[in-house]
Amino acid sequence: MAYIDLENLTKDYGQDRGVFDISLSIEQGETFGLVGINGAGKTTTIRQMMGFIKPSSGQAFINGNDCQKNSARIKQFVSYVPGEINFPADKTGETFLKRQIEKAGRGSWERCKEICERLQLDYTAGLKTMSKGMKQKTALAAAFCLGSDVLILDEPSTGLDPLMRDVFIDLIKEEKKLGHTVFLSSHIFEEIEQTCDRVAMIKDGRIIDQLTMNDLLHSKDKTYKLEFKTQESFQQFQALDYTFTDVKEEDLQLKININDQDINRLMDDLQHYDVLFFKEIKRNFEDYFTNVFKEEVNHV
Ligand SMILES: Nc1ncnc2c1ncn2[C@@H]1O[C@H](COP(=O)(O)OP(=O)(O)OP(=O)(O)O)[C@@H](O)[C@H]1O
């Protein structure tokens, strides 16, 4: 059994809404992203992992604990940031955060203050009067200050500006260094790319794809874009034995997919043609995600 194990997890709200047959295995120390558009099923999956809603069928386990039956035990080593934050009334950030540390019986106010400073959060403010961004920062401080073995974060950077998002990314990386396991949902490609070891894509309540980020970003299969100076070169080059995509006659441009081991052959070949430019198209998660979703739409 993996450290976090979702086995055919299903929550059926009727009319094809909910999540269906979600099976995911996450190892200890991994940072795992669940990515999907609005209404895809991210929150429903996470809430079942936290034991807040009962699955229609299937099970979720964290470190061998059934998330439904042993949710109290799970809370002893899991920090959670909900998608929608509802704080108790009449409290300042500070009283709330101190109470969270006390309730959890782990973490420290010193560490919490340090995180608040990095997030530029005024924790003396009243929770009720806090802006959306401040509330999000308070929830993050509460989650990260406990030193929990597992963090489960539902769209954790919602409401953060780009600078604070960078702080958040650093906090995740620090958790990773400590060997902690992170499960987060997001639709912010950059943060997924920078933090996640693996990603599952969810659409209409179903997992449609999974990938290892390293394989995507550091693949030996590369794509290059070329533009030729003359129509003649453009045409003759296409007679060679390569895989061409996005051929644009009018611009004399094309893309070529090639493995690193064939790059010298390509360089040699290019010397015989009038090439205006040649550049690598870097792979990124956003393009990958968009392609997967486009293919899904085409298959419907
Ligand atoms: N309590 C509920 N009753 C009925 N349907 C629900 C309920 N909660 C969620 N759903 C439906 O289940 C599906 C998945 O919703 P969910 O909130 O998990 O998606 P999400 O990926 O978290 O979306 P978002 O990014 O908008 O937060 C949606 O079709 C939603 O309308």
PDBQT file of the ligand as one rigid body, heavy atoms in Angstrom, charges set to zero:
ROOT
HETATM    1  N1  LIG A 401     -22.659  18.881  -2.136  1.00  0.00    +0.000 N 
HETATM    2  C1  LIG A 401     -22.809  18.696  -3.447  1.00  0.00    +0.000 A 
HETATM    3  N2  LIG A 401     -23.996  18.337  -3.969  1.00  0.00    +0.000 NA
HETATM    4  C2  LIG A 401     -24.157  18.122  -5.286  1.00  0.00    +0.000 A 
HETATM    5  N3  LIG A 401     -23.166  18.242  -6.195  1.00  0.00    +0.000 NA
HETATM    6  C3  LIG A 401     -21.955  18.592  -5.743  1.00  0.00    +0.000 A 
HETATM    7  C4  LIG A 401     -21.711  18.843  -4.345  1.00  0.00    +0.000 A 
HETATM    8  N4  LIG A 401     -20.391  19.170  -4.202  1.00  0.00    +0.000 NA
HETATM    9  C5  LIG A 401     -19.852  19.140  -5.425  1.00  0.00    +0.000 A 
HETATM   10  N5  LIG A 401     -20.769  18.798  -6.355  1.00  0.00    +0.000 N 
HETATM   11  C6  LIG A 401     -20.539  18.646  -7.808  1.00  0.00    +0.000 C 
HETATM   12  O1  LIG A 401     -19.475  17.719  -7.971  1.00  0.00    +0.000 OA
HETATM   13  C7  LIG A 401     -18.622  18.148  -9.036  1.00  0.00    +0.000 C 
HETATM   14  C8  LIG A 401     -17.206  18.339  -8.515  1.00  0.00    +0.000 C 
HETATM   15  O2  LIG A 401     -17.182  19.488  -7.675  1.00  0.00    +0.000 OA
HETATM   16  P1  LIG A 401     -15.868  19.959  -6.887  1.00  0.00    +0.000 P 
HETATM   17  O3  LIG A 401     -16.247  21.097  -6.020  1.00  0.00    +0.000 OA
HETATM   18  O4  LIG A 401     -15.245  18.780  -6.248  1.00  0.00    +0.000 OA
HETATM   19  O5  LIG A 401     -14.943  20.462  -8.083  1.00  0.00    +0.000 OA
HETATM   20  P2  LIG A 401     -13.583  21.294  -8.020  1.00  0.00    +0.000 P 
HETATM   21  O6  LIG A 401     -12.677  20.671  -9.035  1.00  0.00    +0.000 OA
HETATM   22  O7  LIG A 401     -13.093  21.382  -6.632  1.00  0.00    +0.000 OA
HETATM   23  O8  LIG A 401     -14.046  22.718  -8.545  1.00  0.00    +0.000 OA
HETATM   24  P3  LIG A 401     -13.524  24.212  -8.204  1.00  0.00    +0.000 P 
HETATM   25  O9  LIG A 401     -12.201  24.366  -8.899  1.00  0.00    +0.000 OA
HETATM   26  O10 LIG A 401     -14.597  25.053  -8.793  1.00  0.00    +0.000 OA
HETATM   27  O11 LIG A 401     -13.428  24.313  -6.711  1.00  0.00    +0.000 OA
HETATM   28  C9  LIG A 401     -19.245  19.410  -9.604  1.00  0.00    +0.000 C 
HETATM   29  O12 LIG A 401     -20.077  19.039 -10.696  1.00  0.00    +0.000 OA
HETATM   30  C10 LIG A 401     -20.082  19.923  -8.463  1.00  0.00    +0.000 C 
HETATM   31  O13 LIG A 401     -21.183  20.675  -8.934  1.00  0.00    +0.000 OA
ENDROOT
TORSDOF 0
